[in-house]
Structures are given as structure tokens and as C-alpha cells.
Amino acid sequence: MYVVMNELHVPNEAKEAMKGRFGKSADNMKAVPGCLDFMFLEQDEENGKQVVFTKWESKQHYEDWLHSDAFKKAHQEKRESKDKGPASGSELKAFEVIHHL
């Protein structure tokens, strides 16, 4: 099992917009082979972080998704738009799951 967390750098005034963008992603991720879970997380505090959490059957499933048409389609709008979107950056962290309940 493989877990990926993408911590988004989003100013407070743009957090609602970011929630909306990722709300659409949740349904799309259900159809991605190997994707076991998708969550959009937010800390319950001012200046709290927003994190996209995905859980995969394997690292290979995650990498396959990165190179898939589904990934390209999900990120195409941002690339084509002059609007950079609500996030000013992000920090990606990935982990191989060693122990799981």
C-alpha cells in the first residue's frame, strides 16, 4: 500500500474555492484503478493547512495514475488557464505503508 499527501499552500481567502475544486475530484477518483481512498483534509484553525490525501494499492498504481489520461484531464484546466488557481504552491509527501490496521 502507498500513501501520498499533498499539502497545499492556500491563503485563507482562497480556501473555499480550493474545497470546491477538490470536491469534484472525489467522484472522479472512484474510477481510478488502484485508488483505495481520496480525502481532502483541512485543519480546524485559522491558517490551517489543506491536504489532499490519497491511498493506493501500490506505488505502481499511483505512478500509473500520474501518467494517465485521467490525471492529465484533471490537471489540464489549470495548465490551460492563465489563472494560477488558489494555491501558491504545495509540498508532496509519499510513503510506503509498513503497518496497517
Secondary structure, DSSP 8 states (H G I E B T S, - for coil): -EEEEEEEE--GGGHHHHHHHHHHHHHHHTTSTTEEEEEEEE-SSTT--EEEEEEES-HHHHHHHHTSHHHHHHHHHHHH-SS--S-SEEEEEEEE-----
